[in-house]
């Protein structure tokens, strides 16, 4: 079933404003990385050089810059370790069976670290201080607005035992999962520097180009971000069949990758990787790297054709994938998206890996092309990905769910009932616990879009997503951008929606107070109980089997959606103002004709109490 049909089927179910990236004053910084890294696979230590050309496109003169040193989080006493020990519900992957921090017990040979040993700016030494996972750099000379500067750096690191995302020797036995492995310049935007410590969550990066040379033991196969430049020199047919061939003599090989216009660079390596490729028609080359182990083979073969189908689905429904390759790599823990690649742990059950692949591939659009600041707007990343991957799974896996977003709605309802909900505008590291963060980011974020379709119409929602992608790809969109795009597509004002849903914990609760005779007509009285306003669809079912709908637009919308049920007569009622708790309308048929009255037959409005959304006529006992 295609997306339009799926959405149609769904409809037949019985704080302060942010700068708009569409503004002509929008700007973003730019980086060009050239790195050469030597990895010792015996002790998991590496050293490297980095040349970084930084373009200051901001209107400001900069006298300081910051780098992220993510691997320093994997040390006893780090901020990540402290948070892990204090949070009520620590990530199960990061603690022992008795709920103790795995980071706290790491030895000197097991910890991760990343240290800058030398740094110059345009040939002049600079002062720098390592503060946990952040390097503070006082510049030798300020970078003027519109200016460029070149940083030359030497650094050294140690790959930690795999704890979270990055690391060595993960649970599948993959040797190296190298994410967040290099000194990464922090982003500077209209809000200023984004140089927070690495405590738990995700990332924000500067758009740019990467030229990376990785020197490693010759028996290791490498995959990751970018395009391999030297397959012939390393004696490996990476760009062609993926078949191993005789390697050049010597103990090491240097793999050379280039990645244009990305904001991160990941790689993974293992001596036992199998490498399969799939060339899509009029599309990218798909690469699959996984352990040469019988228990993984069926899973990783099953993943491949569905990756192509998922890529095609996202191309149709969001926009064309802009790169010429994408890699699905066994590594890391769980699943985590990166530029032009993802790391996924590979189980012996295909279903979980396929589901994870679809979600992580969707991140190629919602994060690695539409690069939101995940530390502040994680719901735009995880939530939008959850929304579109649910639609994708329902189609390409033939799940045939009546409502593919049901789990997201149920997650949101659970969060509300828990009493631990925080506004989605909260910083990702500040949530009271992991449960509140996860549901807010993933479930409530997905509901934002699914429910937006209820407000403006499903066709307008999908058109909004395609326009959002076209306008904001290779940028850093903020919440106001998706709102303004939806407003322009639908002609409906939506500031109230963005405000209440993301900046408060106001809930939606509408109810039917009374259905009563009014002469030969019927009066229906409704009430708004929750603080968040919504437009209301009402379905009236008659005893003769006929149905009709009534629509009460929200006054502050200053518009109305098209009839979502074109096969049914719809009456557009007077606007319902938010300040009015009560709302009445009349149906031109007597009470005895009415079998049921239902608020929101689509079930796409996240009303926290469905019990008061339905009125049914009482069936009187026979004499």
Helices and strands as residue ranges (DSSP letters): H 3-11, E 30-40, E 45-55, E 62-68, G 70-73, H 79-86, G 92-94, G 103-105, E 113-121, E 124-125, E 127-131, E 134-143, E 148-158, E 167-168, E 176-178, E 184-185, E 187-189, E 192-194, E 208-217, E 221-224, E 227-228, H 231-234, E 252-262, E 267-270, E 273-279, E 285-291, H 294-317, E 325-330, E 335-338, E 341-344, H 350-362, H 378-378, I 379-383, H 384-396, H 406-418, G 428-430, H 434-438, I 439-444, H 445-456, H 458-472, H 479-490, H 495-503, E 510-518, E 521-528, E 536-542, E 547-552, G 555-557, E 570-572, E 582-587, G 591-593, E 594-599, G 610-613, E 614-616
